[in-house]
Amino acid sequence: MASKKTSPGICYLVGAGPGDPGLLTLKGKECIEAADVLVYDYLCNPEHLRFAKPGTHRIYVGKKAGDHTLPQEEINALIVQLAKEGKTVTRLKGGDPVLFGRGAEEAAELHDAGVKFEIVPGITSAIAGPAYAGIPVTHRSHASQLTIFTGHEDPTKPDTALNYAKIAQADGTKVFLMGVERIDEITTQFLKHGAKPETPVALVRWATHTHQQTLVGTLADIAAKVKAAGFKAPAVAVIGDVVTEREKLNWFENRPLFGKKIVVTRTRQQASVLSKQLALLGADVIELPTIKIVEPQNPMLFGELVQDCHTYEWIIFTSPNGVDAFFTMFDKLYDDARSIGGVRIACVGPSTAERVKARHLAVDLMPEKNFVAEGLVKAFKDHQNMENVNVLWVRAEETREVIANELTGMGAIVDEGLAYRTVAETEDNLEALARLKAEGADMITFTSASTVEHFLNLKVALPEGIKIASIGPVTSTAIKERGLNVDVEAKDHSIPGLVAAVEKFWR
């Protein structure tokens, strides 16, 4: 029998995990990177989409209770059609694609249509959700058996596929997904079939996300608690004595910034460093870029200065962006790193220095603690006589003239390389602005005077009671000049210093 001819395209049915970006598998990430088209669900973390290559077509087919963007049959037809057109399709599904995810149905449709496909398992919220709430689904002292079932089906239907008599009497832990709306009916069925009313129950909403919520009760009272708290989907429920381990093992929700919503206003490219450090401490981060980095108005003039970089005694970098802009231009002009010559390098602070060191270059001078322009000027005064010393200062067009003025006053010959401009971000922050308006926030962080200026130019009303955190005195001055109070100022004027100050404030 002749084999069925397959299309030139392929569809990856990928489990996107339960929400925490770190729980996406390496294979899943590779499939996103390879995709021509991403077809993704409601429960997929939008952070995953950033792994896609430029130009990747994104199609949202999210489904939640009572609100289906596309019916399942149309989703099936869509991925088949896209793959038949020769495209690499990555179908992202929350959790695992075949655990109550209808991934098997989609795979069958692809097979019947002669389309190549692969199933890429993902971490399921059935296990990860309880774990992030401090609840192991199995435990030597409590349970050596796990039952997973769907709560999506109405248990009072005469033709229900679930045997609640068997589930209620089964040993070990029971976990059900998609059942918050039917928690009353489900617990009633458990009690009706002999489960003990005092059996512990936990519901974990938006499991593994930084805005995770957990509600604990018993089979007898959890439905009333859900109603009283207004507890909504999506949530995973775990039933059994393992819930009692939460008191000791609740690591995720006990982190110092858990429950705090913090706004990060850096550029999209820079925000991830600060965002990740805050998220590791438990914060729910809203990335709201207010600025973006663009070329200087005269890139040719900057290129001429970079071309002559080996003729200077010192190159000064006062931001990581300046380092990036300099070496982007350098790499266009030279194909040998040694072309930089014997020039020495000075940096305003550790973040900038790290960017230089990433180029396998040493940093010869940096302030010991005061990581601002004034601190770098003092470091030069303490380091050497600057009379007739040739200096190239790589900076943004909007930077304060402190370094040029002070070093010139010390007798140095300073050329200013205008490497980049910061301009208002007007497109990549609309979703974050909507979220800030709808949800509010506990704190907003500013890492430069320009982020302050451009945020306030957005004319966004700051939520009542929001705290303001500044990376250092220059940024604080800009905040105060606009009539706002500074609640937190980093002693160490760097991203780690800002994170430490924020953590201390909320401790």
Secondary structure, 3 states (H helix, E strand, C coil): CCCCCCCCCEEEEEECECCCHHHCCHHHHHHHHHCCEEEECCCCCHHHHHHCCCCCEEEECCEECCEECCCHHHHHHHHHHHHHCCCEEEEEECECCCCCCCHHHHHHHHHHCCCEEEEECCCCHHHHHHHHCCCCCCECCCECCEEEEECCCCCCCCCCCCCHHHHHHCCCEEEEECCHHHHHHHHHHHHHCCCCCCCEEEEEECCCCCCCEEEEEECCCHHHHHHHHCCCCCEEEEECHHHHHHHHHCCCCCCCCCCCEEEECCCHHHHHHHHHHHHHCCCEEEECCCEEEECCCCHHHHHHHHHCHHHCCEEEECCHHHHHHHHHHHHHHCCCHHHHCCCEEEECCHHHHHHHHCCCCCCCECCCCCCCHHHHHHHHHHHCCCCCCEEEEEEECCCCCHHHHHHHHCCCEEEEEEEEEEEECCCCCHHHHHHHHHHCCCEEEECCHHHHHHHHCCCCCCCCCCEEEECCHHHHHHHHHCCCCCCEECCCCCHHHHHHHHHHHHC
